[in-house]
Amino acid sequence: MKIVVLDGYTLNPGDLSWDRIKKHGDTVIYDHTPYDKTVERAKGAEIVFTNKTPLGEKELSQLDGLKYIGVLATGYNVVDIEAAKRRNIVVTNVPTYGTKSVAQMTFALILEMTQHVQRHSDAVHNGDWTNCRDFCFWNYPLIELDGKTMGIIGFGRIGQAVADLAEAFGMNVLAYDIYKSDQTGRKNFKWAELDEIFTQSDIVSLHCPLFPETKGIINRDNLKKMKKTAFLVNTSRGPLVVDEDLADALNNDVIAGAALDVLSVEPPKKDNPLLTAKNCIITPHIAWATKEARARLMDIAADNLEAFLAGKIINAVNM
């Protein structure tokens, strides 16, 4: 059996092991695969793993013998699901590996916006404290989270983990989701519609999937509904945000700031307006990338493959 990993580097830059995958066949692992090399490299494989390398109708039509695609991520829009289904190719994803890591990153971004840790550390290293007449100084507003309102759009596993942390900080939580799970055990919690999330929240945090109805949910109209003192956090999917609208809102003080771990196009183009927008923190899609989360991803990807080979398919997205 031939197994091909098209783009394994981001999952495993060298600190994890592919052994559980390798034991199931003749395995070739590529760090990255250019779009024009996808078919050439996957040709003859029964098993293909991909993270961000697209497998569309064009590629799948040329891959005779392909039986299984393992997406090394939660999002699986890189695969043409319907084309795979027509060819009886099973597609699986890894849905739950990064919950705690993404929630942790969400609050790392929130704390950076409210405490400006890096900016103040830079100021100290630049001599501002040494030259200060007082025992302390601050160059940016310091904001206490206790009593503030966190609005969470998308209240699945990650949204709920973020709510746990918000509650630990003494925050009130408003949540929006189409499916309203039982949250009766939570304190200072309320289900809310989107308008209430935007108008009442001090921090709006995105944790929803990318669907046609959520694409561009952060747009000019909804940004205008937010408090001028409010912050936006996106650790979910880049296209949830209309980049130009958010940049305009930041540059014109419609909201106080934004922290983004994802962008609509990754890596971003040089002319992305958010790269030069005021009060905009951008990190390079790393919320998922703790070693612990990547190790879980690797294990679940191997579990998915082994279940498929045993005829007991799990985490399929096209069946």
N, C-alpha and C positions, 0 to 999 in steps of 0.2 A: 504494500500500500504506500502510495506517495502522499506526503503531507508537505504543504508549503505555507510558511508564514510570510506574508507579503511585506509587513512593516512592523517588525517586532521591537524596534529600538526604544520607543517611548515607554512601552510596558517594561522592558527589560534591557536597560543600558549596560548590564553586566553584573548586577547585584542579585539577580534571581536565577532560577534554574528552569530550563525547558525540558527536563528529563521526563516528566510525566507525559508530555506530548510526544517526545522522541521515541519512547518505547513502543509506540503503536504503529510505527512504520518508518520508511526511509524519509527523513525529515530534512528539508532545506529551509533555512531561516535567513530572510533578508532584513537588514535594518530598515531600508526604505525601498520603495518601488515606484519609479516614475510611471505616469499614466500610460505611456506608450510601451511599457515593458510588462504590463500586467498579464496579458494573455500569454506572452512568451514564457514568463516565469511560472504561471499556474497551469500550463498545458500538461495534460497527463495526470494531474493530481486528482485524487478522490476527495481529499480533505484540504480545505484552504482556510487559513485564518487571516483576518484583516482587521485593522483598527480604523484607519482613515482612507485607505486605498479603495476607490470606488469599484464596485462590481455591478455594472448595469447590464441592460439588455444586450448591448454590443459585445461586452466581454463574455457574458454567460453563454451567448449563442455559439461561441468558439471553444467552449470548455467542455467537450464531450467527456463523459465519465465522472464529472464532478457530482458528488453526492451530498456534500456537507460543507457549509460555510459557518465558521465560528467567528462572530464579531467580538473583538477584544475590547468591548465597551458596552455601555448601557444603550446609547443611541445607535440605531441600526439603519439610518437613512442613507448610508453609503452603499447599501445593497438594494437592488431593485427586487423587492420582496415578491411582487406578483410574477415577475419573470422567473425567479427562482422556483416559485410554487408550480408554475406551468411545467417546469422541467424536473419536478419531484426532488428538488434540492432542499434539504432541511437547512434552515437558518436559525441559529441561536444567538442570544446575547448574554451579557452578564449584568443582571439588574440591581444587585444590592451590595456590591463590594465596598462602596466608598461613602456610606452614609455618615459615619462619624467624622471622617476626614473632611468632607465637604462642609459639614456643620461647623467644624473647627475653623476652617478657612473663612467661612462667612463671618465669624466673630473676630477673626484676626483683622479682616478688612474693616469691620465696624469699629473696632478699638483703634485702628490706625486713623480713621476719620475723626474719632471723638477725642483721642489723646495725642495724636500726632507724634508718636514715639520716635519714628525715624527722623522726622524733621527736627525735633528737639535734640536728638542725639547728634545729628549733623551740626547743629548750631553750637553745641558744646565743643565738638571737635574742631570747629572753626574759630574757637576762642571766645565766643559770646559769654560763656559763664565766667571764664577767667577774667574778662574785662567788665563783669557786672558789679555794680556797687552794692547790690542786695544779695542775700543768700540764695535766692531763686529768681527765675524769670520764666515767662512763657511768651512765645511769639505768635501763638495761635490759640483760639478759644478751646477751653477744656470743658468737656460735656459729660455730665453724669448720666448713666443709663437708667438708674433706678427711677421708676415712675413714668418713664417714657413709653410710647406705644410702638410696638413692632407689628407691621402689617406683612403677612406672609401669603404670597400668591402661589398656590400649589402646596397642599398639605398631605403629601405622602410621607414616606419614611424620612426623607431628608428635611422636609418642612417641619415635621414633628420633632426631629432632633434639634433643629434650630430653635423651635419653641421651648424645648427643655432648657436650653442655655439662656434664652431670653428670660424665662421665669426665674432662673437662678440669679440673674442680674436684677431682679425686681421689676421687670418690665411687664406691661400689659400686652396681650397678644390678640390681634385680630387676624383671622384666617379666612381665605377664600379657596374653595375647591368645589368642583362639580359633585364629587362624592363626599358627603359629610360623615366621617367616621365618628364613633362614640368618643367624645373627649370630656365626658362628665367629671372625670377625676382631676381636670386641670383647674388651677386657680387663675383668676384674672384673665380669662379666655372668653372670646366671643367669635362665633361665625359671623362673617360680614360679606356684603356684596362689594364688587370692585370699587364703586364710587366711594364707599365708606373707607375702604383700604387707602385709597389715594388721598382723600381729604383729611382723614383723622390720624394717619400714621406719622410718627417722627422718623421712622426708618421703614422703607419698603424693600422687602427681600424676595427675589424671584426663585422659585423652586418648582416650576411647572414644566411639563414636556413641551416640545416645539410641535404644535399642531397648526393647521391653517387658522384656527380661531385665536391662537395665542401669539402667532407671529406678529411682531410690531405692536404688542400690547403697551409697551412704553413708547408713546408717541406724543406729539405736540399737545394734543387735547388732554390726555391723561396727566402729563407733566404739569400742565397749568392748574390742575386740581390740587396738586400737592402743596404742602406748606413751604414757604420760602426757606424755612429752617430745616427742611427734611433732607434725608439722604436716601439714595438708591443703591442697592447691592444686587449684583447679578453673578451668581456662581452656577447658573443653570445652562442656558443656551443663548448664544450671542444674538441670533435673529429675533429674540423676544424684544429687542431694543432697536428702534430706528436711530441709527448712529447720529445722523445730522440733527434730528430733533433734540436728542439728549445734549449734544454739544452746544446747540443754541440755548437750551435751557440753562446749562451751566454758565456759559459766557454772559448771559443776561440776568443771572442771579434769580432765575425762576425757582430753582432749588439750591440747597447749600453745597451739595457735593454728590459724587458717585464713586463707587468702587466696583470694578469689573474684573472678573477672572476669565471672561469669555467675550469674544467679539463676533460680529456677523460674518467676517471673513478672517480666517486664521491660517498662517500668520497675517497680520493686518497689512493693508497697502499703506505706502508712505503718506498718502493724502487722506487717510482716515481722520476726520475732524476731531475725534475723541483724543487722539494722541497729543493735541495741543490745546484741548479744552481746559478751562479753569477748574481747579478742585476736583480733578479726576484721577483716581488711582487705578492703574491697570496692571494686572499680573498675567503671566503667560500661560493661562489654562492649567494651573497646577493644583487646584483644590483636590483633584482625584489622586495625586501623584505621591502621596506618602508611601514609603516602602511597605508599610503594613497593608495599605489598601491595594497596592499593586500585587502583593503576595496573595491576597484574597482573590483578586481578579484572576491571577494565574491558576490558582487552585480550582476556581469555579469553571474556568474555561476547560480545564482538564476533566473536571466532573462532567461537563456538558458533552465532551467528546466521548468519554467512556460510557456514558448513558446511551448515546446514539449508537455506538458500536454494539452495545448489549441489547439494542432494540427497545430501550425504555427512555424515550426522548424527554428531555427536560429543557426548560427555558427557550422553547421554540417560539419564534415570532411570526411564522408564516404557515401555521397549521390550524 
